[in-house]
Every structure is written in structure tokens, then in C-alpha cells.
Amino acid sequence: MKFKLLLSLILCASLSCFAQGYKDGIEYYKVGQYDNAKELLLRNLDDQSTNKAEAYFYLGCIELYTENFEEAEKYFDAGIAADPKYGYNYVGMGELELRRGKLSTDKEVVKNAEKAAKKLFDEGKDLCGKKDDAVMVAIARAYYNVDPVKYAKQIEDAKKDAKKRDKQSADLYVFEGDILADKEQWGSAAGWYEMVMRSGKDNIEAYVKYANTYFYVDPATAIQTLENLVAAKPNSALAQRELAEKYYKDDQWTKAAEKYGVYMQNPNHFKQDENRYAGLLFYGKRYQESFDLANKIIGEHAAGDADIFYMKRLQLYNLVAMAQEAKGDSIAEAQLWNRADVLAKEFLAMNAPASAKFEPKDYSDYAIVLAALGDIPGSVEMYKKAYEANPEKVDLLKDASEACADAKDYKSAAEFYQMYVDNADYKTNDLFVLSRRYLYWGSTIADTTATDSVLRENVMQKALMYAQKVDSIVPNDLRILSQIANIQMVHEMRFSGHDYARYGEAMPTYDKILSILDADPEYKNPENPDNELSTYIEIFRYKAVHYYLNKDNENMKLYYQKWLEVDPTNDALRQYIETLK
């Protein structure tokens, strides 16, 4: 019991350090997030620390914004009943009168509404006192919200009064910025918000609006502004959430996850933010935490809810990531791949909600799972589905090609890579890989029919064409030249045995490679980790066999001897050379 009590006290203390109660709702209202504002105001309405008259005023203002005048009136009346001396509810009622009057075409009705509004504004102003600049800005906003052109004089008069009360009125500066923002004069609007920040006035609204205005022009400045705000106002749910959101929008996943984690401890966070946080935990590579939070969210929703679809998807992504991280722990890895397989089948069998569709990553992640479990054909099919889901994701064609190569389906491997090169902004190395794909495919085609012979010829010519194209871009590269020689060697094969060297197709390329190797003695140095002894062996073997098949014994012996010089521990070769003597 003592432990539970202690835990409860610690939890309450940690939550109370974030608590701003209904004031968080006011902050959300002031930056135009009315749904969020309403939720927090209602959530905290019955809290002992809530100033109900103030909370009701902002609830009424939200209903005015949505033109739900009956509800607005109820809230303003409730605010007056809670505290008749709180002047702002009279200002709210004044705006309500103006809005209702605007709906009428009867000039007398409009005139009476304006008189009633002015009387209510004056009453609110008197109750707030002569030093309250904010009430004058609230009156100016009321006129502005109804008709900024018709009531231009009343707006100016209220602004002048606010300035008399406080020459550096933060509320007035923000209002001036908002007017310019409505005209999409973003730079000028930001200037007014910045004036508030420089004045040192306690105004979260200015910081958030400044950051929102600047973010798409200068994300770093916007983020720095919010970082300064959070440092000054660490308990503000709005400040915490806005900073986390800006990190998210700027693709700073790790920081976004960290700040969302802080924000999620705030009692005024929103339930729907848990979905975002779960996703950010994944992008922040905190896979188990992301999986567990997704599981919690799934358990809180009824069957068929769209969030279940999204969270199942996220769980699949997390399991695949965890399995890839578990390499080296064969038991854990196998368990994770099997769990991912079960989950993927369940997820892909779901009906996507109207607001969603299956994404390429849904299929490509399952392709990774199937490949890990040895189902290469199934993996290839998933890659195909991934590409069909979004043909703009051309990198999926490379993944499909790799899966086909693993399955020894060299024909499909070449075709997928050719599709990639045809549709992507490819690099030189992609042409090299494509050449190799065609080489492997051509190596598997037997010359049993005329049709096969034609196909084989076409495939090998493509392999050679792409390799030579790379050679023209990167000349004298040993890796590329070796590939060209291999293609030529395989191309001239007709039967098994040594006939791969009969026609000497690869001879000119091998001679070119030799001239490059012989120019640097280090290529023959066994102590050099970058030696090319295996390439020398390949070349000398090819030449020796070629001369053997063409009955040129002198050159045959010469190249067998050269081969032995670079491969002195090859006793079988040494014995064979002895027989030639």
C-alpha cells in the first residue's frame, strides 16, 4: 500500500508540473485551433482551478465562430451567472448582437442590434477597468469579425483606446498581425508578432503565430522560436505540441518523438495525438515502444474503427524493423519473422477504411518477411504488388529484381532491373548491375532450339551493350573490363568443357586488362591486400585453354607457366605442366 501511495504521489506530482488546466484551451483558441480549444475547455470546466466565467467566454466565442448562436448565448449567459463582474462575456454578447443583426435585411433591426452591442461593449469595458487594454482589443475583434469594412471606424477607435491603456499592448500587436495575415501579407504580419516577442510580453499566441508564418520560408527560425517558447513556458500544452509538430514536419523524427513524448505526459494532450506519437516512435527507431503503443490504441477501439487499420500497419512495420535489428540472435529473429508473417496476413486481409488504401510499403515489408522465411516467389509477388500500388516508387523494381535473383529467376531479375533503368534517374552503377543481370540470364539459356539461340544472342548482346556503355563513361576500370570479358567468354560458349575459350572473343579485352595490371607491380604482390592475382589467374587460364583448343602448344605452355607463376601453390597445375614437357 505504501508503494502504491508513493507511486500515486509521484505520478500526481509529475502531471501537476505540466498542468495549465483550462488555460491551455484558451491558448488553442487564440491560435485558431477551435476544436482543440473546445475539447480542453470542456475537459477542465469542472476543475476547481478553472475560472468558469473566463472558460464560458471562450466557449461562447468558439460557438460564434461556427455561427451556432444559440449555444454561444448559453455560454455567455453561463459566464455572466458565474461571475457578473467578468466583463468579457458582455463583449461576447455584444458580438452576438451584431452577428444576429447582420442576418436581417431590416435596417431598424440592424440599428437596434448595433445599439445593443455598443451598450454591452461599454458594460464590459467598464467592468474590466480603465487599465485593461485587452478588453478594447476584444471589442475591436468583435467588430472586425462581423464586418471589418462597415465597422472600420469602431475598430480604429477601439484600437486607439487599447493603445492609450498600454502603448505596447501585446493583444493589439497580435491583432494588427492577424489583420495582415488575413490579407496574406505574411511578412508584415510576422513583423507585428515579432514586436510582441521583443517587448518581452507574456504572449504565447505571438510566438506560435510567428512560427507558423515563418515555417515554410525558414523552418530553422520557426523551430528556434518555438524552442525559446517551450523554454519560457514549459507547461504549455500548445507550445509542446507545436514544437513537436514542427520537428515532425521538418522530418526531424528523433526530436519529434522526444518532444511528443514530453507532450504526451501533459494531462491536456489529445487522444488522437497518440497515433502520431506511435508513428514517431517508429521513425525514431523506438520500435518496441511504438508497437506497444499501437497495441494499446487497438485495444481502445471498437472493431472496424479506421485507427485499427493504421495501427496494425504500424505494428507490421515495427516487427519487420525489430527482426532486421535482431540479426545475430537467430531465435529472436526467427520468432519476429514468424510474428510478422502472421500479422501481415491479418493486416492485408483487412478492408482498408474509406480514408486509406494499402501502401507500397505494406507489400514491400511483407516481401521482406517472405524472403526471410524462404518464400522467394511469394516475396517477388509482394514486390510486384508494391510497385503496382505506386508506379512512381521505381526503387521497388530494384528490390523485386534482387528477390528474383535470389530465387535464381534470372529472366525476371533482368526484366525488373530493365524496367527500373527505363523509368528511373539511374546511376552508372545501375547499368553495370543490369549488364550482370543479363549475363546471368544468358548463362542459363541453352542452345537447344533456334528460338533459344536467338533469345540467348539477344540477351548476351544486351549484357555486352550495357557493360560497354559503362566502360565508355568510366574507361579502364578493371571491374568493368572483367565483366566485359566474362560476357564475351560466356557468349562464345556452345558446349560444356573448355570450349568457352575456342574463339577467343574475350582475348582483346583480357589483353587490355593485362596492360593495366602489368603497369603496376603491386597487382602481382601477394602481400598487397588489393592484389589482382585472381584476375591474372583468370586471364592466363583463358589464354592457355584457348591456345590448347587451337593446337598452339608453344603459347599454351607459356600461359600455363605464367598461371603457375602467380599461383605457385597449385600443385595440380604444376604436375600438369610437367606432363607437357
Buried (B, 14 or more C-beta within 10 A) or exposed (E): EEEEEEEEEEEEEEEEEBBBBBBBBBBBBBBBBBEBBBBBBEBBBEEEEBBBBBBBBBBBBBBBBEEBBEBBBBBBBBBBEBBEEBBBBBBBBBBBBBBBBBEEEEEEBBEBBBEBBBBBBBBBBEBBEEEBBBBBBBBBBBBBBBBEEBBEEBBEBBBEBBBEBBEBBBBBBBBBBBBBBEEEEBEBBBBBBBBBBEBEBEBBBBBBBBBBBBBEEEBEEBBBBBBBBBEEBEBBBBBBBBBBBBBBBBEBBEBBBBBBBBBBEBBBBBEEBBBBBBBBBBBBBBBEBBBBBBBEBBEEEEEEBEBBBBBBBBBBBBBBBBBBBBEEEEEBBBBBBBBBBEBBEEBBEEEBBEEEEBBBBBBBBBBBBBBBBEBBEBBBBBBBBBBEBBEEBBEBBBBBBBBBBBBEBBBBBBBBBBBBBEEEEBEEEBBBBBBBBBBBBBBEBEBEEEEEBEBBBEBBBBBBBBBBBBBEEEEEBBEBBBBBBBBBBBBBBEEEEBEBBBBBBBBEBBEBBBEBBEEEEEBBEEEEEEBBBEBBBBBBBBBBBBBBBBEEEEBBBBBBBBBBEBBEEBEEBEEEBEEEE
